Amino acid sequence: MVGVTFAVAAPAWAGQGPGPVDGYRTSRTSDGQPDITGIWRNDTLTPLERPGRLGDKEFYTAEEIAEVRRNNQESFARDGAPGGRRSVAGQFTGGYNRFWSDVRDSVVHTGRTSMIADPPSGRVPTTPEAEERARWLVEHRSDDHLNMSPYSRCITRGMPGSMVPNAYNTGNQILQIPGYVVILYEMVREPRIIPLDERPHIDPKIRQWMGDTRGWWDGETLVVETTNFTEKGWITPNQNAGRMHGIPVSPELRLVERFTRVAPGVLDWQVRVEDPNVYTQPWTLELPLRLDNDYTIYEYACHEGNRAVTGILGGARHEELREAEGGQ
């Protein structure tokens, strides 16, 4: 296998938090591979896509980062006060306050205004057809359980959605054994086993929620290619996905990820997304992960005693019956 070149502009470091170390070379595992083991946190205030109000601004200044942090702290203080609206920094409205959320106190240390690094617009280049499909799914999500997010149904967050941060459960544990890398995602408790030999991908007729993964080392970088996705998935079914919520996956989806340890506490993760059925061009997401081996990864028990899906569908049928009976 050969490496993949990413045409991504060099970041303008904002001087916030940990950053790369020039010429850094991590220690080696017992079989001589770069050591990327540990619990890596993905928590950040950086949104998936760049907010429209920022236009073509790719990076925050140090002063702007300080303002983002200050606004976040003020929002948490309001939410935690008696009668507060119980959101997470005003971004995730619901029944949670700060007690239940992981700490997200700043943007990524690169200062990027979005996780999307390419195209330069900071926006995913979706096709009109994919956008229409997403709108239809959201509008009709209470019609049938199959219209709901696979994440809401506690099946999977898929890829690259499993790597994209949420308001909580932001720990991801990487394990290395000879011939394999294993990533255990705290959210949905989903293990991802990446073989490092040169075995071919599985038969194209076999489709999986997380796809079929193959990896190899390119110097200090772990390169991971994933194919064989099912069309039942969503690209990133997270609460913070914004307009990407509901964007579908097609069987043509192909991901190429790059994991590079650029400092003792920083693992740089990039993913190049290709799917001509859903996007007008390939796009790249960048997210530095930070090491936190003191973080506790808890059991994820999504629907044990949780009747949310049947409650949503049952409530929708009740409303339909009321309307049919003239609102009685």
C-alpha positions as CSV (number, residue, x, y, z in Angstrom):
1,M,0.0,0.0,0.0
2,V,1.1,3.6,-0.6
3,G,0.6,6.7,1.4
4,V,-1.9,9.4,0.6
5,T,-1.0,13.1,0.2
6,F,-3.3,15.7,1.6
7,A,-3.5,19.1,0.0
8,V,-4.2,21.1,3.2
9,A,-2.8,24.5,4.0
10,A,-0.4,24.7,6.9
11,P,-2.0,25.7,10.2
12,A,-1.4,29.1,11.8
13,W,-0.7,28.1,15.4
14,A,-2.6,30.2,17.9
15,G,-0.5,29.5,20.9
16,Q,-3.3,28.0,22.9
17,G,-2.8,24.7,24.7
18,P,-0.5,21.9,23.5
19,G,1.0,22.1,20.0
20,P,3.4,20.1,17.8
21,V,7.0,19.7,18.7
22,D,9.4,20.2,15.8
23,G,11.0,16.9,14.8
24,Y,9.1,15.0,17.4
25,R,9.5,11.2,17.2
26,T,7.5,9.1,19.6
27,S,8.7,5.9,21.4
28,R,8.2,2.5,19.8
29,T,6.0,-0.4,20.6
30,S,7.4,-3.9,21.2
31,D,7.1,-4.6,17.4
32,G,8.9,-1.3,16.5
33,Q,5.8,0.8,15.5
34,P,5.3,4.4,16.6
35,D,3.5,4.4,19.9
36,I,0.0,6.1,19.7
37,T,-1.5,4.1,22.6
38,G,-3.5,5.9,25.3
39,I,-6.8,7.7,25.9
40,W,-7.2,10.5,23.5
41,R,-9.8,13.2,24.1
42,N,-11.6,15.0,21.2
43,D,-13.4,17.6,23.2
44,T,-13.4,21.1,21.7
45,L,-15.5,24.2,21.1
46,T,-14.5,24.2,17.4
47,P,-17.6,23.5,15.3
48,L,-17.7,20.9,12.5
49,E,-18.4,23.5,9.9
50,R,-17.4,27.2,10.0
51,P,-20.2,29.5,11.1
52,G,-21.5,31.6,8.2
53,R,-20.8,34.8,10.2
54,L,-17.0,34.1,9.9
55,G,-17.0,34.1,6.1
56,D,-13.7,33.0,4.8
57,K,-11.8,33.3,8.1
58,E,-9.9,30.1,8.5
59,F,-8.1,30.8,11.8
60,Y,-8.9,32.7,15.0
61,T,-6.4,35.2,16.5
62,A,-5.2,34.7,20.0
63,E,-7.5,37.5,21.1
64,E,-10.5,35.9,19.5
65,I,-9.7,32.5,21.1
66,A,-9.6,34.3,24.5
67,E,-13.0,35.8,23.7
68,V,-14.5,32.4,22.7
69,R,-13.2,30.9,26.0
70,R,-14.7,33.8,28.0
71,N,-18.1,33.5,26.3
72,N,-18.1,29.8,27.0
73,Q,-17.4,30.3,30.7
74,E,-20.1,32.9,30.9
75,S,-22.6,30.6,29.2
76,F,-21.8,27.8,31.6
77,A,-22.2,30.1,34.6
78,R,-25.7,31.1,33.3
79,D,-26.7,27.6,32.6
80,G,-25.6,26.4,36.1
81,A,-27.5,29.2,37.9
82,P,-30.9,28.4,39.4
83,G,-33.4,28.5,36.5
84,G,-30.7,28.2,33.9
85,R,-31.6,26.8,30.5
86,R,-29.5,23.7,31.0
87,S,-27.6,23.7,27.8
88,V,-23.9,23.0,27.2
89,A,-22.4,26.3,26.3
90,G,-25.6,27.2,24.6
91,Q,-24.9,24.7,21.8
92,F,-26.7,21.5,23.0
93,T,-30.1,22.3,24.4
94,G,-31.7,19.6,26.5
95,G,-31.8,18.1,30.0
96,Y,-28.1,18.3,30.7
97,N,-26.1,20.9,32.7
98,R,-22.4,21.1,33.1
99,F,-22.2,18.2,35.6
100,W,-23.0,15.8,32.8
101,S,-20.8,17.3,30.1
102,D,-17.1,16.9,29.5
103,V,-15.0,20.0,29.8
104,R,-14.8,22.0,26.6
105,D,-13.1,25.2,27.3
106,S,-11.4,26.3,24.1
107,V,-11.1,25.7,20.3
108,V,-8.5,23.4,18.9
109,H,-4.9,24.6,19.4
110,T,-4.4,25.2,15.7
111,G,-7.0,28.0,16.0
112,R,-9.0,26.7,13.1
113,T,-12.6,28.1,13.0
114,S,-13.9,24.7,11.8
115,M,-12.9,21.1,11.8
116,I,-13.3,21.1,8.1
117,A,-9.9,22.1,6.7
118,D,-10.5,21.5,3.0
119,P,-12.2,23.1,1.1
120,P,-11.0,26.5,2.4
121,S,-14.7,27.5,2.9
122,G,-14.8,25.3,6.0
123,R,-18.0,23.8,4.7
124,V,-18.7,20.3,3.5
125,P,-19.4,20.3,-0.3
126,T,-22.7,18.4,-0.2
127,T,-24.8,17.9,-3.3
128,P,-28.3,19.3,-3.5
129,E,-29.7,15.8,-3.6
130,A,-27.9,14.8,-0.4
131,E,-29.1,18.0,1.4
132,E,-32.7,17.3,0.3
133,R,-32.5,13.8,1.6
134,A,-31.2,15.0,4.9
135,R,-34.1,17.5,5.2
136,W,-36.6,14.8,4.4
137,L,-35.2,12.4,7.0
138,V,-35.3,15.1,9.7
139,E,-38.8,16.1,8.8
140,H,-40.1,12.5,8.7
141,R,-38.0,11.1,11.5
142,S,-41.1,10.3,13.6
143,D,-42.8,8.5,10.7
144,D,-40.7,5.4,11.0
145,H,-37.7,4.2,13.1
146,L,-35.8,3.7,9.8
147,N,-35.9,7.5,9.3
148,M,-34.2,8.1,12.6
149,S,-30.4,8.6,13.1
150,P,-28.6,5.3,13.7
151,Y,-27.1,7.1,16.7
152,S,-30.5,7.9,18.1
153,R,-31.4,4.2,17.7
154,C,-28.2,3.3,19.6
155,I,-26.7,1.3,16.7
156,T,-23.6,3.3,15.8
157,R,-22.2,6.7,15.1
158,G,-20.5,5.3,12.0
159,M,-17.3,6.8,10.5
160,P,-16.1,9.5,10.6
161,G,-18.9,10.3,13.1
162,S,-17.4,8.2,15.8
163,M,-14.3,10.4,15.9
164,V,-16.3,13.7,15.9
165,P,-16.7,15.1,19.4
166,N,-20.0,15.3,21.3
167,A,-20.9,17.1,24.5
168,Y,-19.8,14.1,26.6
169,N,-18.1,10.7,26.3
170,T,-15.2,12.4,24.6
171,G,-12.6,9.6,25.4
172,N,-11.3,7.3,22.8
173,Q,-8.8,4.6,23.8
174,I,-6.2,3.3,21.3
175,L,-4.5,0.0,21.8
176,Q,-1.7,-1.6,19.8
177,I,-0.8,-5.2,19.5
178,P,1.4,-6.8,16.8
179,G,-0.4,-6.6,13.5
180,Y,-3.3,-4.5,14.8
181,V,-4.5,-1.2,16.1
182,V,-7.7,-1.1,18.1
183,I,-9.7,2.1,18.8
184,L,-12.4,1.9,21.5
185,Y,-14.9,4.8,21.3
186,E,-16.5,5.7,24.6
187,M,-19.7,6.9,22.8
188,V,-21.7,3.9,21.8
189,R,-18.8,1.7,23.2
190,E,-17.8,0.6,19.7
191,P,-14.5,-1.1,19.0
192,R,-12.8,-0.6,15.7
193,I,-10.1,-3.3,14.8
194,I,-7.6,-2.2,12.2
195,P,-5.4,-4.9,10.7
196,L,-2.0,-3.8,9.5
197,D,-1.1,-6.6,7.1
198,E,-1.7,-6.4,3.4
199,R,-4.8,-8.5,3.3
200,P,-7.4,-7.2,0.7
201,H,-10.7,-5.6,1.6
202,I,-13.6,-7.9,2.1
203,D,-16.0,-8.7,-0.8
204,P,-17.7,-5.6,-2.1
205,K,-21.1,-7.3,-1.6
206,I,-20.5,-7.2,2.2
207,R,-21.5,-3.8,3.7
208,Q,-21.0,-2.7,7.2
209,W,-22.0,0.3,9.5
210,M,-18.3,1.1,10.2
211,G,-17.0,-0.1,6.9
212,D,-14.0,-2.4,6.3
213,T,-10.7,-1.0,7.5
214,R,-7.1,-1.6,6.5
215,G,-4.1,0.2,7.9
216,W,-0.4,0.7,7.3
217,W,2.5,2.8,8.7
218,D,3.9,5.6,6.5
219,G,6.9,6.7,8.7
220,E,5.5,8.3,11.8
221,T,1.9,8.2,10.5
222,L,-0.7,5.5,10.7
223,V,-2.7,5.6,7.4
224,V,-6.1,3.9,7.5
225,E,-8.4,3.2,4.5
226,T,-12.0,2.3,5.1
227,T,-14.5,1.1,2.4
228,N,-17.5,-1.2,2.2
229,F,-20.0,1.1,3.9
230,T,-23.7,0.4,4.1
231,E,-26.0,2.9,2.6
232,K,-28.1,2.8,5.9
233,G,-25.7,5.1,7.7
234,W,-25.3,8.8,8.2
235,I,-22.0,10.6,7.8
236,T,-22.0,12.2,11.3
237,P,-25.2,11.7,13.3
238,N,-24.1,13.9,16.3
239,Q,-25.9,16.6,18.1
240,N,-23.3,19.2,16.9
241,A,-23.5,18.2,13.3
242,G,-25.6,21.2,12.3
243,R,-26.8,21.0,8.7
244,M,-24.8,17.8,8.3
245,H,-27.4,16.0,10.5
246,G,-29.1,13.5,8.2
247,I,-26.5,13.6,5.3
248,P,-26.5,10.0,4.1
249,V,-23.8,7.5,3.3
250,S,-23.6,5.8,0.0
251,P,-21.8,2.5,-0.9
252,E,-19.2,4.7,-2.7
253,L,-17.9,6.2,0.5
254,R,-14.2,5.9,1.0
255,L,-12.2,7.3,4.0
256,V,-8.4,7.8,4.3
257,E,-7.3,8.7,7.8
258,R,-3.9,9.8,9.1
259,F,-2.9,9.5,12.7
260,T,0.4,11.3,13.6
261,R,1.7,11.8,17.1
262,V,3.2,15.3,16.8
263,A,4.0,15.9,20.5
264,P,3.9,13.8,23.7
265,G,0.3,14.8,24.4
266,V,-1.0,15.5,20.8
267,L,-2.2,13.0,18.2
268,D,-3.1,14.8,15.0
269,W,-6.0,13.1,13.2
270,Q,-7.1,13.9,9.6
271,V,-9.6,12.2,7.4
272,R,-10.2,12.6,3.7
273,V,-13.8,11.8,2.7
274,E,-14.7,10.8,-0.8
275,D,-18.2,9.9,-2.0
276,P,-19.2,11.2,-5.5
277,N,-22.9,10.3,-4.8
278,V,-23.0,12.7,-1.8
279,Y,-20.3,15.4,-2.3
280,T,-19.3,17.5,-5.2
281,Q,-15.6,17.0,-4.3
282,P,-13.6,15.2,-1.6
283,W,-13.2,17.1,1.7
284,T,-10.9,16.9,4.7
285,L,-11.6,17.1,8.4
286,E,-8.8,17.8,10.9
287,L,-9.0,17.4,14.7
288,P,-6.0,17.3,17.1
289,L,-6.6,14.8,19.9
290,R,-5.1,15.3,23.4
291,L,-3.7,12.6,25.6
292,D,-5.5,12.2,29.0
293,N,-4.7,8.8,30.5
294,D,-6.4,9.9,33.8
295,Y,-9.7,10.1,32.0
296,T,-12.2,7.3,32.9
297,I,-14.0,5.6,30.0
298,Y,-17.4,4.5,31.4
299,E,-19.7,1.8,30.2
300,Y,-22.1,3.0,27.5
301,A,-25.5,1.5,28.0
302,C,-27.7,3.3,25.6
303,H,-31.1,1.7,25.6
304,E,-31.2,-0.4,28.7
305,G,-34.6,0.6,30.0
306,N,-34.7,3.5,27.6
307,R,-37.9,3.6,25.5
308,A,-37.2,6.7,23.6
309,V,-37.7,5.3,20.1
310,T,-41.1,3.7,20.9
311,G,-42.1,6.8,22.8
312,I,-41.3,9.1,19.9
313,L,-43.2,6.9,17.4
314,G,-46.1,6.3,19.8
315,G,-46.4,10.0,20.5
316,A,-46.5,10.7,16.7
317,R,-49.2,8.1,16.1
318,H,-51.2,9.6,19.0
319,E,-51.0,13.1,17.4
320,E,-52.0,11.7,14.1
321,L,-55.1,10.0,15.7
322,R,-56.0,13.3,17.4
323,E,-55.9,15.2,14.1
324,A,-57.9,12.5,12.4
325,E,-60.6,12.8,15.1
326,G,-60.7,16.5,14.7
327,G,-58.3,17.5,17.4
328,Q,-60.3,15.9,20.3
